[in-house]
Structures are given as C-alpha cells and as structure tokens.
C-alpha cells in the first residue's frame, strides 16, 4: 500500500514523501495517527499543489532576502564607544549594539541573532558584520567603531 506522509515518521520518511508500507501498518497506524493518507489520485494532486505553493513561497522569500541584502550593503553603521587612555575601548562591540545602531541610523530592524562578527570587535576602526538573511543569502554590513566622550 502506498501512502503520502503528512509528517516525518522515524525510519520511514519525511513529510511529503510517498512510501510503500504493509497493508496492516498503513491501515492500523499511519492513517489513524494522521501521519499519512492513502496515495490515491486526489491526494497525489493535493500533494502536487502543496509542493508548487511551497516552492513559490520559498522563491518569494529568497527574492525578499536578496532585496534586503542589496539595501543593507548600501548602508554603514557607526558605533561610538567610550575610550580610555591611548584610545583603548572597554569591552567589545556586541551584535545587540550593532542591531540597535542599525535600527537607529537606517531604520532597518534586523534580529540580533542573524548578525555575526567573524572576529570580536575590540578596537577602533572598520570592521565587517555578516547578516544571515536566508540560508543562501548573507549580507555584509560595514561597521565603523569610533571614539566617543
């Protein structure tokens, strides 16, 4: 018996897969537990439409991420920090500070968890922060650290 899985089933397959199972397993476990439905023509057509819709949504999200990347890479963020003697700063610049300055200076509200710095920013100067917008899209944001009062 062929069934379409509605959710991931351990050792059988992932959501959306069409798998062959024994008659008893399909009728007594998979279908009653709402883990899958019988793979008839109606359900196959529904699955096909769902996959097309998911692909369309994924393409739209990718396009949005690429547009946001282009907008972010036009910007630069200046972070002003207190400095001590010899221009040394106290601590380092966190992703939260970068996120707050980005929102304040450009109006773009990016989650701080998506912002990454390759090295800790502990000095004055120019740095680059990577922003993960999508699994395939990463934007680079110039971060300028200057001395404040």
N, C-alpha and C positions, 0 to 999 in steps of 0.2 A: 504494500500500500504506500502511495506517495502522499506526503504531507508538506505543507508550507509552514515553516516555523514562524511564530509570531513573536517569540522572544528567544534569547540564547538558551540552549539546552546543553548541559555539560556532556561531553563525549558524543554529541550528535551533530551539532552545527550552530550557526549563528542566525540571528533574526533575518528573515527574508530568504533563507536557503530552502531549496526543495530537496527533501531527503526521502530515502526509501526505508520504511520501518516495517516490522512484522505487523500483521493484522491486529493481534491482541494488544500490543504495545500502543499502537495508534488509537484504537477504539477505547481502551481502558485507561490510558494515562495521558497521552499527548492531547487529544481533543477535549476530554473532560476538564483537564487542568488549564485550558485556554493557552497552552504552549504552542499549539498549531491547529491548522484547519486542513481538511481534505483538499488535495490538489486537483480540483475539478476546473473546468474551463472558466467558470465565473470567478473563482478565487484567483486563478492564474492571471486573468485580465486585471483584477483589482491590484494584485501584486505589481504587475507591469506599470499601471498608472501611478502607484505609490513610488516606485523607483524613479519614474520620469519626473515626478514632482520633487523628490529629494535631490535629484541631480540639478534641477532648475534652481532650487533654493540654495544649494551649495555653490553654484555658479554665481548667483547674485551676491552671496556673502563674500566670495573671493573678489568680485568686482568692487564691492564696497571697501574691502580691506586695501585693495590696490589704490583706490581713490584717496583713502585716508593716508596711505603711505606717501603719496605724492604731495599731499597737503602738509604732512609732518616734516618731510625732508626740506621744505621751503623755509621752515622755521628754525630758530635757535633759541636756546634758553640760557639766561644769565642768572647764576646763583650767587648771591652776595653773602659772604660769611665773615664773622669776626675773626680777626687775626691777632696774634700776639707779637712778640719781638721777632725780628728777622722775617716777617711775613708768613709765619707758620700758622696753619689753621688748627682749630681744636676739633678733634674727631674727624669724621669724613662726611661726604655728601651722600645721603640715603636716597633710595628710589622714591620715598614719600616726598622728600624735599623737591626732587625733580618734577614729580607729578603735580605738586602744588604750584610751583613756578610756571610749569607748562600751562596749567589752567588759568593762572593769573595773567600771564603775558600773552597767550594766544587764544584762550577760550576753549581749547580742546581738553575734554575730560577723559583721560586715559586711566585705566585701572593700574595702580602701582605694582601689582603682581605681574603685569605684562612688560614692565620696564626692567632691563638688565644692564648692568655695567660689567664690562669684561675685567676691569681691574678696579679696586677700591679707589675712589676719588678722595685723596688726602692732601692734595696740593693745589695751589692756584694754577690756572692755565686752561687750556682747551682739551676737552675730552669728548668721547662719543658714547651715547647710551643707545642700546638696541631696544626696540619696542616690537614685541611679538603681537601682530595683529591677527594672524591666521596661521595655520600650520605651514603654509607655503609662503607667507608674506612677513618680512621683517623690515621695519623702517629704522634708519639711523638718524638720531637726533643729536646735533652738536650741543654740548653743554659747556658753557664758559663760566669758570669759577673766578670771581673777583673778590678783592679785599673790601670789607665794609668797615664801619666805625665800631 
